[in-house]
Amino acid sequence: QKEVEQNSGPLSVPEGAIASLNCTYSDRGSQSFFWYRQYSGKSPELIMFIYSNGDKEDGRFTAQLNKASQYVSLLIRDSQPSDSATYLCAPNTGGFKTIFGAGTRLFVKA
Amino acid sequence: SAVISQKPSRDICQRGTSLTIQCQVDSQVTMMFWYRQQPGQSLTLIATANQGSEATYESGFVIDKFPISRPNLTFSTLTVSNMSPEDSSIYLCSVVTGDSYEQYFGPGTRLTVT
């Protein structure tokens, strides 16, 4: 089993819709969870982090965490074509080493 | 956050040669890391660059192939030695600032080995 599993996609949604990106992780010791966005040809950019069970909202982004199910998700409301990118899920198990998932490619159709 | 620069941004190198990539941060940071990202793949951690001591390498990466220096809290280098076409990749420097686990990435170095 991979340490971090994400659907590689592409996930295609129409403009204005909600995009739902999911991630499961294997290490129950994971405490911090990060979402990075990576545009083609660019380096990853941190967009959200969540430490506690439940939801965390930041603008159009909502991160959801369920540690019991070892599941973390990212919702993007009112999706825009500029949201088209690869989204990397990254749990941290303590210390400063973060494990990155393979990423989900999101395509928002105008 | 931090402003991170990498040099060179890209290079084309011949098999058997070496390339040193520099990473400069605009402020002192807690941790510095080197990653590799091959086309269509996710990030693979090469090593943690430790200030004033030897880097900590991940499984599958060795110091002879990827020597790393970190002389101070704002600068690090990664050398890709005796290159082969399989080393063609994007190499990324990342940092952690303060005592959080949030990582910030440099713009990357795109390496092509012919």
Interface residues (C-beta under 8 A of the other chain):
Chain A: S32 F34 K42 S43 P44 E45 L46 F49 L88 A90 N92 F96 K97 T98 F100 G101 A102 G103
Chain B: T30 M31 Q41 S42 L43 L45 T48 L92 V96 Y101 E102 Q103 Y104 F105 G106 P107 G108
